[in-house]
Amino acid sequence: MAAGGDHGSPDSYRSPLASRYASPEMCFVFSDRYKFRTWRQLWLWLAEAEQTLGLPITDEQIQEMKSNLDNIDFKMAAEEEKRLRHDVMAHVHTFGHCCPKAAGIIHLGATSCYVGDNTDLIILRNALDLLLPKACTADHSWETLLSLDSGSLHGSPELEACPR
């Protein structure tokens, strides 16, 4: 995949800046596929926790969810979102379609913020995991870079030492 990835694919973040400057790995971390797969992972973790707490969630439902984490029908999700006018519920329905036994427990007791906010944090953490090792040379630590006043970065030797 070229830098910035395929702009028509759910596997890559779409932006003119991403197509010019972002690595394929970074584009994937911000892609629709990664986001919605993370939502599904969060729903699985929620169901597992609820089962542990005694809610009537079966091992079969958990396994069905595990087996379909990557089985995302983007066309169906788009149609559901258009119909429901709610992105999270569209994906609840889409995931439930491929997990009929688990459909009733997907997102059980959660809010949209549960998946939205936690996914944002996971994406940002994983993006930083990609960025930090590349951010500065061995001679210039993150502590040095972060201690600089942001107004003094333009044209500074510290910033120039960081690879682009």
N, C-alpha and C positions, 0 to 999 in steps of 0.2 A: 504494500500500500504506500503510495506517495505521501509526502508531507501533507498533512491536512486531510487526508483520506478522501473517500468518495462522498461527494456532497449529496447524493441521492440515497445513501445507505443509512439504515438505522444504527449501523456500527460505528459511525463517525460523527463527531460534533460538526455542525455546519455553520461556518462563518467565514467571511473573506479574510479575516486576520488569521484564523486557524489554518486556512488553506495555504497561507504564505509562511507562517512562523511556527506552528505547533507540530510536534512529532505525532506520528500515527498512534503511539501509545497514549499520549495526552488526549488526542481527539477521541479515542475509544473510551477513556475514563469519563468524558463529558457527553458521551453518545446516548441516544434514546435506549439502545439495547442495554447498556450498562445501568442506566437509571431504572428502567422497568424490571430488569432482572434483580436489582437490589431491592426494589419494592417487594418482589416475590420472596426474596430471601428474608426480609423483615417479617413478612406475613407468616413464613414458615417458623421463624424463631418465636414469634408471638404465639402461634398455635402450640409449639412444643412447651413453652412456658405455661400456657393455660392448661395443657394436659397435665403437667407436673403439679399444678395447683388443684387438680381434681375436676376440671371441667370435662364434660363427656365428649372428648376428642379421641378418636381411635388411632391406633398405629397405622391402620390402612389409610386413613385420611392424611396423616403425616407423610406416609410413603408416596401417596399420589401427588402431593405438593412437591416433594423432593424430586420426583421423576419428571416434573413439568416446569422446573425453574427456567429452563432455556427455551421452552416451547411457546414463544410469544408470537401471536398472530397480530401483526401491526395493523393490517387492514381492518380486522374486526375491532380492534381497540379504537381506531379512528372513527369507525361507524358508530360504536357505542358512545364515544365522547361527543359526537355530533348529536346523537339522540338524547343523551343524558345531560350534556353540557357540564360535565364534571370529569376531569381527567382520572382521578383516583378511582371513582366508582366505575368508570369505563374499564379500567384494568382489573378491578375486582371481578366484574362480569366476564371479562375475557379470560382471566385465570380460572374462574369457576367453570367456564365452558370446557376447558381441557382437564379440569379436576372435578367432575360432577359429584363425586362422593364427598369432597371437601368444600364444595361451593358455599355451604351454609356457615362454615367457620372461618373463611378467608376474611380478614380484616375485623374479626369478631371483637367488639369492644374498643376498637381503635378509632382514632380521628385521622383525618387526612394529613394533619401535621405529623402524626407518628411516622408515616412513610416519607412524606415530603422533607421534613426537617432532618430526620435521621439519614436519609439518602444524601442530602446536601452535605452533611458532616462527613459521611463516608467518602463521597466523591472528593471533597476538599482534602481530606487526609491522604487519600490515594494519589491525588495530583501532587501534593507536597512530597510524597514518597518518590515520585518521579523527578520532581524539580530540585529538591535539596541536594542530591549528589552532584548535580550538574551546575549548581548555582555559582559556586566560587572555586577557585583553584585551591590547592592544598595550603598555599601561603596566606590565604585570606579566609578566615573563618566566618561563619554566619554571624557570630557575636560581633565581629568587627563591622560587617555590613549592616546589621540591624541597629547598631549603636549610632549610626550616622543619622543626622537630621535629614529627612526626605528632601528638603529644599537644597541640601548641599550635594546631592547625588549627581546632578547633571554635570558631566565633565570631570568628575572626581577620579583620582587614580584608583581608589578602591573599586568603583564601579567598572572602570576600564579593565581591571584585573579579572573580572568575571566573564567567562565565555558566553557567547550568544548563540 
